[in-house]
Amino acid sequence: MQLAKNVIDIGLSTNNLEPMLRFWQQDAGIRSDHVQPIRRGQKQYRHDAHGSVIKLNHHVEPLPDAAPSGYRELLIARDGVGAPRRMV
């Protein structure tokens, strides 16, 4: 398999934007890049993680109930952090 790039992008969906922005920008320390309109009622808040993109998809309409899925753990290395920290 030949991948387009050597990093991975993560996409998350939410109706509760403010806590998500606070976590990724302040707690995880990921730099906000820009906001991209996707369609009416949805904007994508893109964050640069050294080439990877953390995409927070904010939906105005309620998201359907769904069983938990996706990644169980994500490790992000960054300057100034010498040891792993568990965050939820």
Backbone as CSV, one residue per row, in Angstrom:
resi,resn,N_x,N_y,N_z,CA_x,CA_y,CA_z,C_x,C_y,C_z
1,MET,0.846,-1.160,0.000,0.000,0.000,0.000,0.897,1.231,0.000
2,GLN,0.599,2.179,-0.847,1.336,3.434,-0.880,0.426,4.535,-0.331
3,LEU,0.823,5.097,0.786,0.032,6.141,1.423,0.364,7.497,0.823
4,ALA,-0.588,8.409,0.867,-0.395,9.748,0.322,0.575,10.574,1.159
5,LYS,0.614,10.321,2.464,1.540,11.046,3.335,1.902,10.166,4.510
6,ASN,2.986,10.501,5.206,3.493,9.650,6.283,2.967,10.055,7.657
7,VAL,1.827,10.691,7.697,1.170,11.077,8.945,-0.286,10.634,8.859
8,ILE,-1.004,10.751,9.963,-2.405,10.333,9.990,-3.275,11.512,10.419
9,ASP,-4.445,11.610,9.824,-5.417,12.627,10.212,-6.499,11.954,11.048
10,ILE,-6.987,12.669,12.059,-8.021,12.166,12.952,-9.239,13.083,12.816
11,GLY,-10.408,12.501,12.588,-11.638,13.268,12.494,-12.591,12.910,13.623
12,LEU,-13.095,13.923,14.307,-14.034,13.741,15.411,-15.267,14.588,15.147
13,SER,-16.431,14.109,15.580,-17.677,14.863,15.403,-18.274,15.193,16.763
14,THR,-18.844,16.406,16.868,-19.411,16.848,18.137,-20.532,17.858,17.925
15,ASN,-21.430,17.922,18.910,-22.400,19.007,19.013,-21.980,19.979,20.117
16,ASN,-20.965,19.605,20.881,-20.519,20.363,22.045,-19.098,20.863,21.780
17,LEU,-18.980,21.933,21.012,-17.693,22.381,20.478,-16.732,22.924,21.525
18,GLU,-17.190,23.778,22.414,-16.275,24.480,23.324,-15.376,23.553,24.152
19,PRO,-15.926,22.498,24.802,-15.029,21.601,25.550,-14.020,20.877,24.648
20,MET,-14.426,20.558,23.414,-13.505,19.895,22.482,-12.369,20.836,22.104
21,LEU,-12.693,22.088,21.791,-11.649,23.062,21.452,-10.714,23.275,22.634
22,ARG,-11.278,23.402,23.818,-10.452,23.613,25.026,-9.501,22.436,25.233
23,PHE,-10.001,21.211,25.096,-9.145,20.039,25.295,-7.995,20.020,24.287
24,TRP,-8.326,20.104,22.994,-7.287,19.952,21.978,-6.323,21.129,21.942
25,GLN,-6.814,22.352,22.150,-5.944,23.519,22.075,-5.176,23.770,23.364
26,GLN,-5.812,23.603,24.512,-5.151,23.919,25.778,-4.527,22.682,26.418
27,ASP,-5.318,21.650,26.664,-4.805,20.460,27.364,-3.793,19.694,26.505
28,ALA,-4.164,19.392,25.264,-3.272,18.621,24.385,-2.232,19.518,23.710
29,GLY,-2.460,20.821,23.673,-1.494,21.754,23.122,-1.351,21.702,21.607
30,ILE,-2.430,21.387,20.899,-2.393,21.309,19.441,-2.790,22.674,18.874
31,ARG,-2.026,23.139,17.895,-2.228,24.472,17.328,-3.416,24.508,16.371
32,SER,-4.315,25.465,16.608,-5.444,25.672,15.701,-4.907,26.217,14.382
33,ASP,-5.381,25.659,13.268,-4.919,26.096,11.953,-5.966,26.990,11.289
34,HIS,-7.150,26.464,11.048,-8.214,27.278,10.468,-9.554,26.545,10.589
35,VAL,-10.621,27.302,10.320,-11.975,26.752,10.319,-12.418,26.659,8.862
36,GLN,-12.946,25.513,8.516,-13.375,25.280,7.138,-14.860,24.945,7.120
37,PRO,-15.677,25.741,6.422,-17.087,25.373,6.281,-17.193,24.102,5.437
38,ILE,-17.989,23.150,5.897,-18.161,21.891,5.174,-19.486,21.911,4.414
39,ARG,-20.544,22.181,5.115,-21.886,22.306,4.524,-22.727,23.093,5.521
40,ARG,-23.928,23.419,5.153,-24.808,24.157,6.065,-24.965,23.364,7.356
41,GLY,-24.670,24.003,8.474,-24.800,23.338,9.765,-23.581,22.542,10.195
42,GLN,-22.485,22.627,9.447,-21.267,21.903,9.833,-20.030,22.709,9.464
43,LYS,-19.160,22.874,10.451,-17.857,23.498,10.247,-16.787,22.549,10.783
44,GLN,-15.630,22.595,10.157,-14.516,21.750,10.585,-13.415,22.649,11.147
45,TYR,-13.071,22.420,12.403,-12.013,23.156,13.080,-10.749,22.310,12.969
46,ARG,-9.805,22.778,12.139,-8.617,21.996,11.809,-7.441,22.419,12.684
47,HIS,-6.726,21.429,13.195,-5.589,21.654,14.084,-4.367,20.928,13.536
48,ASP,-3.241,21.628,13.495,-1.999,21.070,12.953,-1.219,20.364,14.051
49,ALA,-0.951,19.092,13.833,-0.164,18.291,14.777,1.083,17.783,14.046
50,HIS,1.962,18.724,13.685,3.214,18.409,12.982,2.966,17.618,11.705
51,GLY,2.017,18.081,10.897,1.709,17.430,9.629,0.441,16.606,9.669
52,SER,0.136,16.016,10.806,-1.159,15.359,10.974,-2.199,16.449,11.199
53,VAL,-3.446,16.125,10.936,-4.518,17.097,11.155,-5.544,16.486,12.099
54,ILE,-5.846,17.202,13.180,-6.942,16.837,14.074,-8.133,17.668,13.600
55,LYS,-9.178,16.998,13.116,-10.335,17.668,12.534,-11.518,17.536,13.487
56,LEU,-11.938,18.669,14.051,-13.119,18.684,14.919,-14.305,19.138,14.080
57,ASN,-15.196,18.217,13.784,-16.377,18.515,12.975,-17.523,18.897,13.893
58,HIS,-17.892,20.191,13.856,-18.977,20.674,14.693,-20.270,20.670,13.883
59,HIS,-21.271,19.972,14.411,-22.578,19.843,13.760,-23.620,20.611,14.563
60,VAL,-24.424,21.408,13.887,-25.520,22.123,14.545,-26.629,21.142,14.912
61,GLU,-26.971,20.252,13.982,-28.015,19.247,14.222,-27.489,18.169,15.167
62,PRO,-28.346,17.620,16.031,-27.904,16.559,16.943,-27.320,15.370,16.175
63,LEU,-26.251,14.825,16.704,-25.656,13.625,16.123,-26.494,12.413,16.514
64,PRO,-26.601,11.438,15.638,-27.365,10.238,15.996,-26.649,9.445,17.091
65,ASP,-27.429,8.751,17.899,-26.835,7.877,18.909,-26.066,6.768,18.201
66,ALA,-24.880,6.499,18.693,-24.054,5.441,18.094,-23.177,4.838,19.182
67,ALA,-22.862,3.585,18.999,-21.961,2.912,19.937,-20.567,3.527,19.816
68,PRO,-19.808,3.543,20.914,-18.432,4.059,20.830,-17.645,3.287,19.774
69,SER,-16.837,4.026,19.026,-16.007,3.392,18.000,-14.778,4.254,17.767
70,GLY,-13.851,3.738,16.992,-12.666,4.524,16.644,-11.451,4.118,17.449
71,TYR,-10.574,5.062,17.648,-9.310,4.817,18.342,-9.514,4.736,19.844
72,ARG,-8.777,3.837,20.483,-8.824,3.722,21.936,-7.771,4.601,22.594
73,GLU,-6.690,4.897,21.853,-5.584,5.667,22.426,-4.860,6.401,21.314
74,LEU,-4.392,7.601,21.615,-3.626,8.397,20.676,-2.445,8.990,21.436
75,LEU,-1.248,8.745,20.947,-0.045,9.311,21.557,0.424,10.474,20.698
76,ILE,0.614,11.628,21.339,1.072,12.820,20.638,2.359,13.276,21.313
77,ALA,3.444,13.305,20.570,4.721,13.781,21.104,4.835,15.268,20.823
78,ARG,5.348,16.015,21.799,5.580,17.437,21.566,6.688,17.932,22.473
79,ASP,7.342,18.996,22.046,8.422,19.591,22.818,7.913,20.032,24.183
80,GLY,8.753,19.847,25.184,8.416,20.298,26.525,7.664,19.284,27.362
81,VAL,7.308,18.147,26.794,6.613,17.103,27.547,7.534,15.893,27.569
82,GLY,8.064,15.570,28.764,9.071,14.522,28.875,8.545,13.140,29.164
83,ALA,7.307,13.048,29.617,6.750,11.744,29.980,5.283,11.708,29.547
84,PRO,4.774,10.510,29.268,3.365,10.392,28.876,2.423,10.905,29.971
85,ARG,1.339,11.527,29.538,0.270,11.965,30.433,-1.021,11.401,29.910
86,ARG,-1.783,10.752,30.747,-3.105,10.241,30.337,-4.113,11.368,30.437
87,MET,-4.833,11.575,29.343,-5.889,12.585,29.314,-7.103,11.965,28.638
88,VAL,-8.264,12.369,29.089,-9.509,11.867,28.498,-10.333,13.046,28.057
